[in-house]
Amino acid sequence: MSRIGKVPVVIPEKVSLSVDGLRVTVEGPKGKLEKTFKGPIELQHEECRLTVMPKGSSRLARSLHGTVRSLIANMVTGVTEGFHKDVEIQGVGFRAAVEGSLLDLSLGYSHPIKYPIPDGIKITVTDNTKVRIEGSDKQLVGAVAADLKHFYKPNPYKAKGVYIVGEYVRRKEGKTVG
């Protein structure tokens, strides 16, 4: 059995959690999240805790046990505290700005990139190069950061591009005249 899966998910007072079969709905101060799980697992909801149990001892049941527990714990954390990722844009003339429900990126192309901000995500831009992505869904926050990075991947030679703060990009030496 999974060590992570054995630990029950503690539900804070300000969070309401409902379980309908394998559908879990979590509602809190930062929003509402809903997810349906599949597979040989069962959810036991008590007063202020949720326990995930595998049905049987198959390999699939054991592998999903800890994963489902972690996903539910992330849902509870998301509606109470929220998640954020910081993205930094480096390059001469590179900038970002929020215009209504669009993120306007100037990344050295002949055209500006207009990225529609998904529902449930809040984007703030400081210093025209630092972008903060906030939301209650951990997966969606990471997906938005990955989408922004995809528009101009970090260049290991010139150190230009869109970087997710905290990630390591190995710098390379350019060609030398020999």
TINU-970973 format. One record per residue: x, y, z of N, C-alpha, C in turn; residue in three letters. Coordinates in nm, 2 decimals. Each point is the difference from the previous one (the first is absolute). Example, Ala and Ser with C-alpha at 12.3 -4.5 7.8 and 13.67 -1.06 7.14 Angstrom:
<rs>
+--------+--------+--------+--------+--------+--------+--------+--------+--------+-----+
!     nX !     nY !     nZ !    caX !    caY !    caZ !     cX !     cY !     cZ ! res !
+--------+--------+--------+--------+--------+--------+--------+--------+--------+-----+
!   1.32 !  -0.57 !   0.78 !  -0.09 !   0.12 !   0.00 !   0.09 !   0.12 !   0.00 ! ALA !
!  -0.04 !   0.11 !  -0.07 !   0.09 !   0.11 !   0.00 !  -0.08 !   0.11 !   0.08 ! SER !
+--------+--------+--------+--------+--------+--------+--------+--------+--------+-----+
</rs>
This chain:
<rs>
+--------+--------+--------+--------+--------+--------+--------+--------+--------+-----+
!     nX !     nY !     nZ !    caX !    caY !    caZ !     cX !     cY !     cZ ! res !
+--------+--------+--------+--------+--------+--------+--------+--------+--------+-----+
!   0.08 !  -0.12 !   0.00 !  -0.08 !   0.12 !   0.00 !   0.09 !   0.12 !   0.00 ! MET !
!  -0.06 !   0.11 !  -0.06 !   0.08 !   0.12 !  -0.01 !   0.01 !   0.07 !   0.14 ! SER !
!   0.11 !   0.05 !   0.03 !   0.02 !   0.08 !   0.13 !  -0.08 !   0.13 !  -0.01 ! ARG !
!   0.00 !   0.06 !  -0.11 !  -0.07 !   0.13 !  -0.01 !  -0.15 !  -0.03 !   0.00 ! ILE !
!  -0.05 !  -0.11 !  -0.06 !  -0.14 !  -0.03 !  -0.01 !  -0.06 !  -0.04 !   0.14 ! GLY !
!   0.09 !  -0.05 !   0.09 !  -0.05 !  -0.04 !   0.13 !  -0.04 !   0.12 !   0.09 ! LYS !
!   0.06 !   0.12 !  -0.03 !  -0.03 !   0.12 !   0.08 !  -0.13 !   0.06 !  -0.04 ! VAL !
!  -0.10 !   0.02 !   0.09 !  -0.12 !   0.06 !  -0.03 !   0.01 !   0.15 !  -0.04 ! PRO !
!  -0.09 !   0.05 !  -0.08 !   0.00 !   0.14 !  -0.04 !  -0.08 !   0.07 !   0.11 ! VAL !
!   0.07 !   0.10 !   0.07 !  -0.07 !   0.07 !   0.10 !  -0.07 !   0.12 !  -0.07 ! VAL !
!  -0.13 !   0.02 !   0.04 !  -0.08 !   0.10 !  -0.06 !  -0.02 !   0.12 !   0.10 ! ILE !
!   0.05 !   0.12 !  -0.04 !  -0.01 !   0.11 !   0.10 !  -0.15 !   0.04 !   0.02 ! PRO !
!  -0.02 !   0.08 !   0.10 !  -0.14 !   0.05 !   0.03 !  -0.06 !   0.08 !  -0.11 ! GLU !
!   0.07 !   0.08 !  -0.07 !  -0.05 !   0.09 !  -0.10 !  -0.02 !  -0.06 !  -0.13 ! LYS !
!   0.03 !  -0.13 !  -0.01 !  -0.02 !  -0.08 !  -0.13 !  -0.11 !  -0.10 !   0.01 ! VAL !
!  -0.09 !   0.00 !  -0.10 !  -0.10 !  -0.10 !  -0.01 !   0.04 !  -0.10 !  -0.11 ! SER !
!  -0.01 !  -0.13 !   0.04 !   0.04 !  -0.11 !  -0.10 !  -0.12 !  -0.09 !  -0.01 ! LEU !
!  -0.04 !  -0.04 !  -0.12 !  -0.10 !  -0.10 !  -0.02 !   0.04 !  -0.11 !  -0.09 ! SER !
!  -0.04 !  -0.12 !   0.03 !   0.05 !  -0.11 !  -0.08 !  -0.13 !  -0.07 !  -0.05 ! VAL !
!  -0.01 !  -0.02 !  -0.13 !  -0.11 !  -0.07 !  -0.07 !   0.06 !  -0.12 !  -0.08 ! ASP !
!   0.02 !  -0.11 !   0.06 !   0.07 !  -0.11 !  -0.07 !   0.14 !   0.03 !  -0.01 ! GLY !
!   0.05 !   0.02 !  -0.13 !   0.14 !   0.04 !  -0.02 !   0.01 !   0.15 !  -0.04 ! LEU !
!  -0.11 !   0.08 !   0.01 !   0.01 !   0.14 !  -0.03 !   0.02 !   0.08 !   0.13 ! ARG !
!   0.10 !   0.08 !   0.00 !   0.03 !   0.08 !   0.12 !  -0.01 !   0.15 !  -0.04 ! VAL !
!  -0.08 !   0.07 !   0.09 !  -0.02 !   0.14 !  -0.02 !   0.06 !   0.07 !   0.13 ! THR !
!   0.09 !   0.10 !  -0.02 !   0.06 !   0.07 !   0.11 !  -0.03 !   0.15 !  -0.02 ! VAL !
!  -0.05 !   0.06 !   0.10 !  -0.04 !   0.14 !  -0.01 !   0.06 !   0.07 !   0.12 ! GLU !
!   0.07 !   0.12 !  -0.02 !   0.06 !   0.07 !   0.10 !   0.01 !   0.15 !  -0.03 ! GLY !
!   0.07 !   0.08 !   0.08 !   0.01 !   0.14 !  -0.03 !   0.06 !   0.04 !  -0.13 ! PRO !
!   0.09 !  -0.08 !  -0.06 !   0.06 !   0.04 !  -0.13 !  -0.07 !  -0.06 !  -0.12 ! LYS !
!  -0.11 !  -0.07 !   0.02 !  -0.07 !  -0.05 !  -0.12 !  -0.06 !  -0.14 !   0.02 ! GLY !
!  -0.04 !  -0.06 !  -0.11 !  -0.06 !  -0.13 !   0.01 !   0.07 !  -0.09 !  -0.11 ! LYS !
!   0.03 !  -0.12 !   0.04 !   0.07 !  -0.10 !  -0.09 !  -0.08 !  -0.13 !   0.00 ! LEU !
!  -0.01 !  -0.06 !  -0.11 !  -0.07 !  -0.13 !  -0.01 !   0.08 !  -0.09 !  -0.09 ! GLU !
!   0.00 !  -0.13 !   0.04 !   0.08 !  -0.10 !  -0.08 !  -0.06 !  -0.13 !   0.02 ! LYS !
!  -0.01 !  -0.08 !  -0.11 !  -0.05 !  -0.13 !   0.00 !   0.12 !  -0.10 !  -0.02 ! THR !
!   0.01 !  -0.09 !   0.09 !   0.11 !  -0.10 !  -0.01 !  -0.05 !  -0.13 !  -0.05 ! PHE !
!   0.09 !  -0.08 !  -0.07 !  -0.03 !  -0.13 !  -0.05 !   0.09 !  -0.10 !   0.06 ! LYS !
!  -0.03 !  -0.12 !   0.00 !   0.09 !  -0.11 !   0.04 !  -0.05 !  -0.07 !   0.13 ! GLY !
!   0.07 !  -0.10 !   0.04 !  -0.04 !  -0.08 !   0.11 !   0.04 !   0.06 !   0.14 ! PRO !
!  -0.07 !   0.11 !   0.03 !   0.02 !   0.07 !   0.13 !  -0.13 !   0.03 !   0.06 ! ILE !
!   0.00 !   0.02 !   0.13 !  -0.12 !   0.04 !   0.07 !   0.03 !   0.12 !   0.09 ! GLU !
!  -0.09 !   0.09 !   0.02 !   0.02 !   0.12 !   0.08 !  -0.09 !  -0.01 !   0.12 ! LEU !
!   0.05 !   0.02 !   0.12 !  -0.07 !  -0.01 !   0.12 !   0.00 !   0.14 !   0.07 ! GLN !
!  -0.11 !   0.07 !   0.00 !  -0.01 !   0.14 !   0.05 !  -0.06 !  -0.01 !   0.14 ! HIS !
!   0.08 !   0.05 !   0.10 !  -0.04 !   0.01 !   0.14 !  -0.02 !   0.15 !   0.03 ! GLU !
!  -0.01 !   0.04 !   0.12 !  -0.03 !   0.14 !   0.04 !   0.10 !   0.10 !  -0.06 ! GLU !
!   0.12 !  -0.02 !   0.04 !   0.10 !   0.10 !  -0.05 !   0.12 !  -0.06 !  -0.06 ! CYS !
!  -0.02 !  -0.12 !  -0.06 !   0.11 !  -0.07 !  -0.07 !  -0.05 !  -0.09 !  -0.11 ! ARG !
!   0.08 !  -0.02 !  -0.10 !  -0.04 !  -0.09 !  -0.11 !   0.11 !  -0.10 !  -0.02 ! LEU !
!  -0.03 !  -0.13 !  -0.01 !   0.09 !  -0.10 !  -0.01 !  -0.02 !  -0.07 !  -0.13 ! THR !
!   0.11 !  -0.02 !  -0.07 !   0.00 !  -0.07 !  -0.13 !   0.05 !  -0.15 !   0.02 ! VAL !
!  -0.08 !  -0.09 !  -0.05 !   0.03 !  -0.14 !   0.02 !   0.00 !  -0.07 !  -0.14 ! MET !
!   0.10 !  -0.09 !  -0.02 !   0.00 !  -0.07 !  -0.13 !  -0.10 !  -0.12 !   0.01 ! PRO !
!  -0.06 !  -0.03 !  -0.11 !  -0.09 !  -0.12 !  -0.01 !   0.09 !  -0.11 !  -0.05 ! LYS !
!   0.03 !  -0.10 !   0.09 !   0.08 !  -0.11 !  -0.05 !   0.15 !   0.03 !   0.02 ! GLY !
!   0.08 !  -0.08 !  -0.06 !   0.15 !   0.02 !   0.01 !   0.06 !  -0.01 !  -0.14 ! SER !
!  -0.07 !   0.04 !  -0.10 !   0.05 !   0.00 !  -0.13 !   0.10 !   0.11 !  -0.02 ! SER !
!   0.09 !  -0.01 !  -0.10 !   0.10 !   0.11 !  -0.02 !  -0.06 !   0.13 !  -0.03 ! ARG !
!  -0.11 !   0.01 !  -0.07 !  -0.07 !   0.12 !  -0.03 !  -0.06 !   0.07 !   0.12 ! LEU !
!  -0.06 !  -0.08 !   0.09 !  -0.05 !   0.05 !   0.12 !   0.11 !   0.06 !   0.09 ! ALA !
!   0.11 !  -0.07 !   0.01 !   0.11 !   0.05 !   0.09 !   0.06 !   0.12 !  -0.06 ! ARG !
!   0.01 !   0.01 !  -0.14 !   0.06 !   0.12 !  -0.06 !  -0.09 !   0.12 !   0.01 ! SER !
!  -0.13 !  -0.02 !   0.00 !  -0.10 !   0.12 !   0.00 !  -0.02 !   0.04 !   0.15 ! LEU !
!   0.02 !  -0.08 !   0.09 !  -0.03 !   0.03 !   0.14 !   0.07 !   0.13 !   0.05 ! HIS !
!   0.13 !   0.01 !  -0.01 !   0.07 !   0.12 !   0.04 !  -0.03 !   0.12 !  -0.09 ! GLY !
!  -0.02 !  -0.03 !  -0.13 !  -0.02 !   0.11 !  -0.10 !  -0.13 !   0.07 !   0.03 ! THR !
!  -0.11 !  -0.08 !   0.02 !  -0.13 !   0.06 !   0.03 !   0.00 !   0.08 !   0.13 ! VAL !
!   0.07 !  -0.05 !   0.10 !   0.01 !   0.07 !   0.13 !   0.07 !   0.13 !  -0.02 ! ARG !
!   0.11 !   0.00 !  -0.08 !   0.07 !   0.13 !  -0.02 !  -0.08 !   0.10 !  -0.08 ! SER !
!  -0.07 !  -0.05 !  -0.10 !  -0.09 !   0.09 !  -0.07 !  -0.10 !   0.07 !   0.08 ! LEU !
!  -0.07 !  -0.08 !   0.09 !  -0.10 !   0.05 !   0.09 !   0.06 !   0.10 !   0.10 ! ILE !
!   0.12 !  -0.03 !   0.05 !   0.07 !   0.09 !   0.09 !   0.04 !   0.13 !  -0.07 ! ALA !
!   0.04 !  -0.01 !  -0.12 !   0.03 !   0.12 !  -0.08 !  -0.13 !   0.09 !  -0.03 ! ASN !
!  -0.11 !  -0.07 !  -0.01 !  -0.13 !   0.07 !  -0.02 !  -0.03 !   0.08 !   0.13 ! MET !
!   0.01 !  -0.06 !   0.11 !  -0.02 !   0.06 !   0.13 !   0.09 !   0.12 !   0.02 ! VAL !
!   0.13 !  -0.02 !  -0.03 !   0.10 !   0.11 !   0.02 !  -0.03 !   0.11 !  -0.10 ! THR !
!  -0.05 !  -0.03 !  -0.12 !  -0.03 !   0.10 !  -0.10 !  -0.11 !   0.09 !   0.04 ! GLY !
!  -0.11 !  -0.05 !   0.06 !  -0.11 !   0.08 !   0.03 !   0.02 !   0.07 !   0.13 ! VAL !
!   0.10 !  -0.03 !   0.08 !   0.03 !   0.07 !   0.12 !   0.11 !   0.10 !  -0.02 ! THR !
!   0.12 !  -0.04 !  -0.05 !   0.11 !   0.09 !  -0.02 !   0.02 !   0.04 !  -0.14 ! GLU !
!  -0.02 !  -0.08 !  -0.10 !   0.02 !   0.03 !  -0.14 !   0.14 !  -0.04 !  -0.04 ! GLY !
!   0.03 !   0.00 !  -0.13 !   0.13 !  -0.03 !  -0.05 !   0.05 !   0.11 !  -0.09 ! PHE !
!   0.13 !   0.02 !  -0.01 !   0.05 !   0.10 !  -0.09 !   0.13 !  -0.05 !  -0.07 ! HIS !
!   0.03 !   0.05 !  -0.11 !   0.13 !  -0.02 !  -0.07 !   0.04 !   0.14 !  -0.05 ! LYS !
!   0.13 !   0.02 !   0.00 !   0.06 !   0.12 !  -0.05 !   0.08 !  -0.03 !  -0.13 ! ASP !
!  -0.03 !   0.09 !  -0.10 !   0.07 !  -0.01 !  -0.13 !   0.07 !   0.13 !  -0.02 ! VAL !
!   0.13 !  -0.02 !  -0.06 !   0.08 !   0.12 !  -0.03 !   0.03 !   0.00 !  -0.14 ! GLU !
!  -0.01 !   0.12 !  -0.06 !   0.03 !   0.02 !  -0.15 !   0.13 !   0.07 !  -0.01 ! ILE !
!   0.10 !  -0.06 !  -0.07 !   0.13 !   0.06 !  -0.02 !   0.03 !   0.02 !  -0.15 ! GLN !
!   0.04 !   0.12 !  -0.03 !   0.04 !   0.03 !  -0.14 !  -0.02 !   0.15 !  -0.02 ! GLY !
!   0.07 !   0.06 !  -0.09 !  -0.01 !   0.14 !  -0.03 !  -0.13 !   0.02 !  -0.08 ! VAL !
!  -0.08 !   0.09 !   0.06 !  -0.13 !   0.03 !  -0.06 !  -0.11 !  -0.09 !   0.03 ! GLY !
!   0.03 !  -0.11 !   0.08 !  -0.11 !  -0.10 !   0.04 !  -0.08 !   0.06 !   0.11 ! PHE !
!  -0.13 !  -0.01 !  -0.01 !  -0.09 !   0.06 !   0.11 !  -0.13 !  -0.08 !   0.00 ! ARG !
!  -0.07 !   0.03 !   0.11 !  -0.14 !  -0.06 !   0.01 !  -0.09 !   0.10 !   0.07 ! ALA !
!  -0.13 !   0.00 !  -0.03 !  -0.10 !   0.09 !   0.05 !  -0.13 !  -0.08 !   0.00 ! ALA !
!  -0.08 !   0.03 !   0.10 !  -0.14 !  -0.05 !   0.01 !  -0.09 !   0.10 !  -0.05 ! VAL !
!  -0.08 !  -0.04 !  -0.10 !  -0.11 !   0.08 !  -0.06 !  -0.13 !  -0.07 !   0.01 ! GLU !
!  -0.07 !   0.03 !   0.10 !  -0.13 !  -0.06 !   0.02 !   0.01 !  -0.15 !   0.03 ! GLY !
!  -0.05 !  -0.09 !  -0.08 !   0.01 !  -0.14 !   0.02 !   0.11 !  -0.06 !  -0.10 ! SER !
!   0.09 !   0.08 !  -0.05 !   0.11 !  -0.04 !  -0.08 !   0.13 !   0.04 !   0.06 ! LEU !
!   0.10 !  -0.09 !  -0.02 !   0.14 !   0.03 !   0.03 !   0.07 !   0.03 !  -0.13 ! LEU !
!   0.05 !   0.13 !  -0.01 !   0.07 !   0.04 !  -0.12 !   0.15 !  -0.02 !   0.02 ! ASP !
!   0.06 !  -0.08 !  -0.08 !   0.14 !  -0.03 !   0.01 !   0.07 !   0.05 !  -0.13 ! LEU !
!   0.11 !   0.08 !   0.02 !   0.09 !   0.04 !  -0.11 !   0.13 !  -0.07 !   0.02 ! SER !
!   0.03 !  -0.10 !  -0.08 !   0.11 !  -0.09 !   0.01 !   0.10 !   0.00 !  -0.12 ! LEU !
!   0.00 !   0.12 !  -0.06 !   0.10 !   0.01 !  -0.11 !  -0.05 !  -0.05 !  -0.14 ! GLY !
!  -0.13 !  -0.05 !   0.00 !  -0.05 !  -0.04 !  -0.13 !  -0.06 !   0.12 !  -0.07 ! TYR !
!  -0.04 !  -0.01 !  -0.13 !  -0.06 !   0.11 !  -0.07 !  -0.14 !   0.03 !   0.04 ! SER !
!  -0.06 !  -0.08 !   0.09 !  -0.13 !   0.03 !   0.04 !  -0.01 !  -0.03 !   0.16 ! HIS !
!  -0.09 !   0.07 !   0.06 !  -0.02 !  -0.02 !   0.15 !  -0.08 !  -0.13 !   0.02 ! PRO !
!   0.03 !  -0.07 !   0.11 !  -0.07 !  -0.12 !   0.03 !  -0.11 !   0.03 !   0.10 ! ILE !
!  -0.13 !  -0.03 !  -0.03 !  -0.11 !   0.03 !   0.09 !  -0.04 !  -0.14 !   0.06 ! LYS !
!   0.03 !  -0.02 !   0.13 !  -0.04 !  -0.12 !   0.06 !  -0.12 !   0.02 !   0.09 ! TYR !
!  -0.11 !  -0.08 !  -0.03 !  -0.12 !   0.02 !   0.08 !   0.02 !  -0.07 !   0.14 ! PRO !
!  -0.04 !   0.08 !   0.10 !   0.02 !  -0.05 !   0.14 !  -0.12 !  -0.09 !   0.03 ! ILE !
!   0.03 !  -0.12 !   0.04 !  -0.11 !  -0.10 !   0.03 !  -0.08 !   0.04 !   0.13 ! PRO !
!  -0.12 !  -0.04 !   0.01 !  -0.08 !   0.02 !   0.12 !   0.06 !  -0.06 !   0.12 ! ASP !
!   0.00 !   0.06 !   0.11 !   0.06 !  -0.05 !   0.12 !   0.15 !   0.04 !   0.02 ! GLY !
!   0.05 !   0.07 !  -0.10 !   0.14 !   0.04 !   0.01 !   0.01 !   0.15 !   0.00 ! ILE !
!   0.09 !   0.05 !   0.09 !   0.03 !   0.14 !   0.01 !   0.14 !   0.03 !  -0.03 ! LYS !
!   0.03 !   0.09 !  -0.09 !   0.13 !   0.03 !  -0.05 !   0.03 !   0.15 !   0.03 ! ILE !
!   0.12 !   0.02 !   0.07 !   0.04 !   0.13 !   0.03 !   0.14 !   0.02 !  -0.06 ! THR !
!   0.03 !   0.12 !  -0.06 !   0.13 !   0.02 !  -0.06 !   0.06 !   0.12 !   0.08 ! VAL !
!   0.13 !  -0.02 !   0.04 !   0.08 !   0.11 !   0.06 !   0.13 !   0.02 !  -0.08 ! THR !
!   0.04 !   0.12 !  -0.01 !   0.12 !   0.04 !  -0.07 !   0.00 !  -0.04 !  -0.15 ! ASP !
!  -0.11 !  -0.02 !  -0.05 !  -0.02 !  -0.04 !  -0.15 !   0.07 !  -0.14 !  -0.03 ! ASN !
!   0.07 !  -0.06 !   0.09 !   0.07 !  -0.13 !  -0.03 !  -0.03 !  -0.11 !   0.10 ! THR !
!  -0.06 !   0.03 !   0.11 !  -0.03 !  -0.10 !   0.11 !  -0.15 !  -0.03 !   0.00 ! LYS !
!  -0.04 !  -0.12 !  -0.03 !  -0.14 !  -0.04 !  -0.01 !  -0.03 !  -0.10 !   0.12 ! VAL !
!  -0.11 !   0.03 !   0.07 !  -0.04 !  -0.09 !   0.11 !  -0.13 !  -0.06 !  -0.03 ! ARG !
!  -0.01 !  -0.13 !   0.00 !  -0.12 !  -0.08 !  -0.04 !  -0.05 !  -0.06 !   0.13 ! ILE !
!  -0.13 !   0.04 !   0.04 !  -0.06 !  -0.05 !   0.12 !  -0.13 !  -0.07 !  -0.03 ! GLU !
!  -0.04 !  -0.10 !   0.08 !  -0.12 !  -0.07 !  -0.02 !  -0.02 !  -0.11 !   0.11 ! GLY !
!  -0.12 !  -0.06 !   0.00 !  -0.02 !  -0.10 !   0.10 !   0.02 !  -0.14 !  -0.06 ! SER !
!   0.01 !  -0.02 !  -0.13 !   0.03 !  -0.13 !  -0.06 !   0.15 !  -0.01 !  -0.03 ! ASP !
!   0.07 !  -0.09 !   0.07 !   0.14 !  -0.01 !  -0.02 !   0.04 !  -0.04 !  -0.15 ! LYS !
!  -0.08 !  -0.09 !  -0.05 !   0.03 !  -0.05 !  -0.14 !  -0.01 !   0.12 !  -0.10 ! GLN !
!  -0.11 !   0.08 !   0.02 !  -0.03 !   0.11 !  -0.10 !   0.11 !   0.11 !   0.01 ! LEU !
!   0.05 !   0.03 !   0.12 !   0.10 !   0.10 !   0.02 !   0.13 !  -0.05 !  -0.07 ! VAL !
!   0.04 !  -0.12 !   0.02 !   0.12 !  -0.06 !  -0.07 !  -0.02 !   0.00 !  -0.15 ! GLY !
!  -0.12 !  -0.03 !  -0.05 !  -0.02 !  -0.01 !  -0.14 !   0.01 !   0.14 !  -0.06 ! ALA !
!  -0.05 !   0.10 !   0.06 !   0.01 !   0.14 !  -0.05 !   0.15 !   0.04 !   0.00 ! VAL !
!   0.07 !  -0.03 !   0.10 !   0.15 !   0.03 !   0.00 !   0.07 !  -0.07 !  -0.11 ! ALA !
!  -0.04 !  -0.12 !  -0.02 !   0.07 !  -0.08 !  -0.11 !  -0.04 !   0.06 !  -0.14 ! ALA !
!  -0.13 !   0.05 !  -0.01 !  -0.04 !   0.06 !  -0.13 !   0.08 !   0.12 !  -0.03 ! ASP !
!   0.02 !   0.09 !   0.11 !   0.08 !   0.12 !  -0.02 !   0.14 !  -0.03 !  -0.04 ! LEU !
!   0.06 !  -0.10 !   0.07 !   0.14 !  -0.04 !  -0.03 !   0.01 !  -0.05 !  -0.15 ! LYS !
!  -0.10 !  -0.07 !  -0.05 !   0.00 !  -0.05 !  -0.13 !   0.01 !   0.10 !  -0.11 ! HIS !
!  -0.05 !   0.13 !   0.03 !   0.00 !   0.10 !  -0.11 !   0.15 !   0.04 !  -0.03 ! PHE !
!   0.09 !  -0.01 !   0.09 !   0.14 !   0.03 !  -0.03 !   0.08 !  -0.07 !   0.10 ! TYR !
!   0.05 !  -0.12 !  -0.03 !   0.07 !  -0.09 !   0.09 !   0.13 !   0.07 !   0.04 ! LYS !
!   0.05 !  -0.02 !   0.12 !   0.13 !   0.05 !   0.04 !   0.12 !  -0.04 !  -0.10 ! PRO !
!   0.07 !   0.10 !  -0.04 !   0.12 !  -0.02 !  -0.09 !   0.12 !  -0.02 !   0.09 ! ASN !
!   0.07 !  -0.12 !   0.00 !   0.11 !  -0.02 !   0.08 !   0.13 !   0.08 !  -0.04 ! PRO !
!   0.00 !   0.05 !  -0.12 !   0.12 !   0.08 !  -0.04 !  -0.02 !   0.15 !   0.03 ! TYR !
!  -0.11 !   0.06 !  -0.02 !  -0.02 !   0.14 !   0.02 !  -0.07 !   0.04 !   0.12 ! LYS !
!  -0.06 !  -0.10 !   0.08 !  -0.07 !   0.02 !   0.12 !  -0.13 !   0.09 !  -0.02 ! ALA !
!  -0.06 !  -0.02 !  -0.12 !  -0.12 !   0.07 !  -0.03 !  -0.11 !  -0.10 !   0.01 ! LYS !
!  -0.13 !   0.05 !   0.02 !  -0.11 !  -0.09 !   0.00 !  -0.09 !   0.02 !   0.12 ! GLY !
!  -0.09 !  -0.10 !   0.02 !  -0.10 !   0.01 !   0.11 !   0.04 !  -0.11 !   0.10 ! VAL !
!   0.04 !   0.03 !   0.12 !   0.04 !  -0.09 !   0.10 !  -0.10 !  -0.01 !   0.11 ! TYR !
!  -0.02 !  -0.12 !   0.05 !  -0.08 !  -0.03 !   0.12 !   0.10 !   0.02 !   0.11 ! ILE !
!  -0.03 !   0.08 !   0.10 !   0.09 !   0.03 !   0.11 !   0.03 !  -0.13 !   0.08 ! VAL !
!   0.12 !  -0.02 !   0.03 !   0.04 !  -0.12 !   0.07 !   0.05 !  -0.12 !  -0.08 ! GLY !
!  -0.03 !   0.01 !  -0.13 !   0.05 !  -0.11 !  -0.09 !   0.14 !   0.04 !  -0.05 ! GLU !
!   0.08 !  -0.11 !  -0.02 !   0.14 !   0.02 !  -0.04 !   0.01 !  -0.02 !  -0.15 ! TYR !
!   0.06 !   0.10 !  -0.07 !   0.03 !  -0.01 !  -0.14 !   0.16 !   0.01 !  -0.01 ! VAL !
!   0.05 !  -0.11 !  -0.05 !   0.15 !  -0.01 !  -0.01 !   0.05 !   0.10 !  -0.11 ! ARG !
!   0.09 !   0.08 !   0.03 !   0.06 !   0.10 !  -0.09 !   0.11 !  -0.07 !  -0.08 ! ARG !
!   0.01 !   0.03 !  -0.13 !   0.10 !  -0.07 !  -0.09 !   0.09 !   0.11 !  -0.06 ! LYS !
!   0.12 !  -0.04 !  -0.03 !   0.09 !   0.09 !  -0.06 !  -0.02 !   0.00 !  -0.15 ! GLU !
!   0.01 !   0.12 !  -0.06 !  -0.01 !   0.01 !  -0.14 !   0.12 !  -0.05 !  -0.08 ! GLY !
!   0.00 !   0.01 !  -0.13 !   0.11 !  -0.04 !  -0.08 !   0.12 !   0.10 !   0.02 ! LYS !
!   0.12 !  -0.06 !   0.00 !   0.12 !   0.09 !   0.01 !   0.07 !   0.00 !  -0.13 ! THR !
!   0.07 !   0.11 !  -0.03 !   0.08 !   0.01 !  -0.12 !   0.14 !  -0.07 !   0.03 ! VAL !
!   0.03 !  -0.10 !  -0.07 !   0.12 !  -0.07 !   0.03 !   0.10 !   0.01 !  -0.10 ! GLY !
+--------+--------+--------+--------+--------+--------+--------+--------+--------+-----+
</rs>
